[in-house]
Amino acid sequence: MTRLYSLRCDALNTPAFLKVLPPVAGLAGLDLGCGEGSNTRAVARLGAHMTVLDIAPTFIRYARETEAQTPLGIDYVLGDGQGIDFPEASFDFVTAFMSMMDMADQRQVLKGIHRVLKSGAFLQFSILHPCFVPPTRRNIRNEAGEPVAVEIADYFDESDGRVERWIFSSIPKEERATLTPFAIPRFHRTLSTWVSMIVEAGLTIEAFGEPMASVEVALAEPMVADTRIAPIFLHIRARKA
């Protein structure tokens, strides 16, 4: 399925993620899978010293261009989250905005995150909610077009590499019309698999979040109205002992 999740991230997911993020002023952070960098910049504006790792040269180039125009002291590194190449205990925290589900070996990624976190440091990441956005999902609406239910299937299907296609909502509308959508392979995992991978990596889960749009936000941004029926996003924060 294609996705409007970038729109939903702008309207709901990112603001909710930042609201529950612990204080990061003065801390060294690593952002895994920055995309075009807007979320990293939001964390940097909170006072964190950010390093970014992303596998896509186009994203890194765009993010560096934006950094040059509005410097926030962010260091952008081209690399693979499945082989995090930083010294042990380098960071006070790690963030990952909607990127972990696109990585083939999340177990290896989590082990790498544990290695580069300092003692007592935390990981906070957001993913599509594995329970309510499995490989097959359909919104059910009434005659007025209002969301009333969600139909889901294939929850236990952990087949790798289903491809989704989308374009960042932050790109101007006239430019988006000329672009080819990104093709992103998705690696769905059940909630129990996510929990087991986090625990096996040596991290302790301390918070879950399931953002729901307020009535006001749902009216202003109809694309997130269905989150009042069932969540689309899951936020997880885990800490290194």
C-alpha positions in Angstrom: 0.0 0.0 0.0 1.1 3.6 -0.6 1.2 5.8 2.5 0.2 9.3 3.7 2.3 8.7 6.8 4.6 11.7 6.1 1.5 14.0 6.3 0.4 12.2 9.4 3.9 12.5 10.9 3.8 16.3 10.4 0.4 16.7 11.9 0.6 14.2 14.8 3.5 11.8 15.1 6.5 14.1 15.3 4.9 16.6 17.7 3.8 13.8 20.0 7.3 12.2 19.8 9.0 15.5 20.7 6.5 16.1 23.6 7.6 12.8 25.4 11.3 13.1 24.5 13.3 13.5 27.8 15.4 16.7 28.1 18.3 16.6 25.7 19.9 20.1 26.0 23.6 19.7 26.1 23.5 16.0 25.3 25.1 14.1 22.4 22.5 12.4 20.2 22.5 10.1 17.2 19.5 10.1 14.8 19.2 7.0 12.8 17.6 7.4 9.3 17.2 11.1 9.2 15.5 11.4 5.8 15.6 15.0 4.7 16.6 16.0 8.2 13.6 18.0 9.5 13.1 15.8 12.6 16.8 15.9 13.4 16.7 19.7 13.3 13.8 19.7 15.6 15.8 17.8 18.2 18.8 20.0 17.6 16.7 23.0 18.4 16.1 21.5 21.8 19.8 22.0 22.5 21.2 18.6 21.6 24.4 18.1 19.7 23.2 15.8 16.9 25.0 13.3 14.6 23.0 11.7 11.9 23.3 8.4 10.1 21.4 7.7 6.8 22.0 5.2 4.0 20.6 7.4 1.3 23.0 9.9 -0.4 20.2 12.0 -1.7 18.8 12.5 1.8 22.2 13.3 3.2 22.9 15.8 0.4 19.6 17.6 0.9 20.0 17.7 4.7 23.6 19.1 4.4 22.3 21.8 2.1 19.7 22.8 4.6 22.3 22.7 7.4 24.5 25.0 5.3 21.6 27.5 5.0 20.6 27.3 8.7 23.4 25.9 10.7 22.5 23.9 13.9 25.8 22.1 14.3 24.5 18.8 12.9 27.0 16.3 11.6 25.5 14.2 8.7 27.1 10.8 8.1 26.4 8.5 5.2 26.1 5.0 6.5 24.0 1.9 7.3 22.1 1.6 10.5 22.7 -2.1 10.5 26.4 -1.4 10.9 26.7 1.6 13.2 30.3 2.6 13.0 30.9 4.8 16.0 33.0 4.2 19.1 31.5 2.4 22.0 29.5 4.6 24.5 29.6 7.6 22.2 26.0 9.0 22.7 23.7 10.1 25.5 20.7 9.1 23.4 19.6 7.7 20.1 16.4 8.7 18.1 14.9 7.0 15.1 11.8 8.7 13.5 9.9 6.1 11.5 13.0 4.4 10.2 13.5 1.2 12.2 10.7 -0.6 10.4 12.5 0.0 7.1 15.7 -1.8 8.3 15.9 -5.5 7.4 17.8 -6.7 10.6 16.3 -4.7 13.5 17.8 -7.1 15.9 21.3 -6.2 14.7 20.4 -2.5 14.7 19.3 -2.6 18.3 22.5 -4.4 19.4 24.5 -1.6 17.6 22.5 1.1 19.4 23.2 -0.6 22.7 26.9 -0.6 22.0 27.1 3.2 21.2 24.9 4.3 24.0 26.5 5.4 27.3 25.5 3.8 30.5 22.1 5.1 31.5 21.5 6.6 28.0 18.2 6.0 26.1 16.8 5.1 22.8 13.5 6.6 21.6 12.0 5.5 18.3 8.7 5.6 16.4 7.3 3.0 14.0 4.1 2.1 12.4 2.0 0.5 15.1 2.6 -3.3 14.5 -0.9 -4.2 15.9 -2.9 -1.7 13.9 -0.9 -1.1 10.8 0.2 -4.6 9.8 0.9 -5.4 6.1 -2.8 -5.1 5.3 -5.0 -2.3 6.7 -8.1 -0.6 5.5 -10.0 2.3 7.0 -13.7 2.0 7.1 -15.8 5.1 6.8 -19.5 6.0 7.1 -21.5 7.7 4.4 -20.3 11.1 5.6 -16.7 10.0 5.0 -15.9 9.8 8.8 -13.7 7.0 10.1 -15.7 4.5 12.1 -13.5 1.3 12.1 -10.3 -0.2 10.9 -9.9 -3.6 9.2 -6.6 -5.3 9.6 -5.0 -8.5 8.4 -1.7 -10.3 8.0 -0.5 -9.3 11.5 1.6 -12.4 11.9 3.1 -12.1 8.4 6.7 -11.1 9.0 7.7 -11.5 5.4 10.6 -9.2 4.6 10.7 -6.5 1.9 7.1 -5.5 1.1 7.6 -2.2 -0.9 5.7 1.0 -0.1 5.9 4.1 -2.2 5.6 7.7 -1.0 6.9 11.3 -1.2 7.8 13.7 1.7 5.0 16.1 2.4 7.5 18.9 3.2 8.4 19.0 -0.5 6.4 21.8 -2.3 3.3 20.5 -4.1 4.4 21.7 -7.6 7.8 19.9 -7.1 6.2 16.7 -5.8 4.2 16.4 -9.0 7.4 16.0 -11.0 9.1 13.4 -8.6 9.1 9.7 -8.6 7.9 8.3 -5.2 10.5 6.7 -2.9 10.3 2.9 -2.9 10.8 1.7 0.7 10.9 -1.9 1.6 9.0 -2.6 4.9 10.0 -5.2 7.4 6.9 -5.8 9.6 7.4 -7.4 13.0 4.8 -8.2 15.6 4.7 -6.4 18.9 6.0 -9.4 20.7 8.9 -9.6 18.3 9.8 -5.9 18.9 9.7 -6.4 22.6 11.9 -9.5 22.5 14.5 -7.8 20.2 14.7 -4.8 22.5 15.2 -6.9 25.6 17.7 -9.2 23.9 19.8 -6.1 22.9 20.2 -5.4 26.6 17.7 -2.4 26.8 15.0 -1.9 29.3 11.7 -0.6 28.0 10.4 2.4 30.1 7.7 4.0 28.0 5.2 3.3 25.2 3.2 5.9 23.4 0.3 5.6 21.0 -0.5 9.1 19.7 -4.2 10.0 19.2 -5.3 13.2 17.5 -7.4 15.5 19.5 -10.8 16.5 18.2 -9.4 19.9 17.2 -6.4 18.4 15.3 -8.7 15.7 13.6 -11.0 18.5 12.3 -8.1 20.6 11.1 -6.1 17.7 9.6 -8.6 15.0 8.5 -5.8 12.6 7.5 -5.2 11.9 11.2 -8.9 11.5 12.2 -8.6 7.7 12.0 -6.1 7.7 14.9 -9.1 8.4 17.1 -10.4 4.9 16.1 -7.1 3.0 16.4 -3.4 4.2 16.6 -1.2 4.4 13.5 2.1 5.0 15.3 3.9 3.4 18.2 6.5 5.2 20.3 9.0 3.2 22.4 11.6 4.5 24.8 14.2 2.0 26.2 17.3 2.6 28.3 20.7 1.1 28.7 21.2 0.0 32.3 
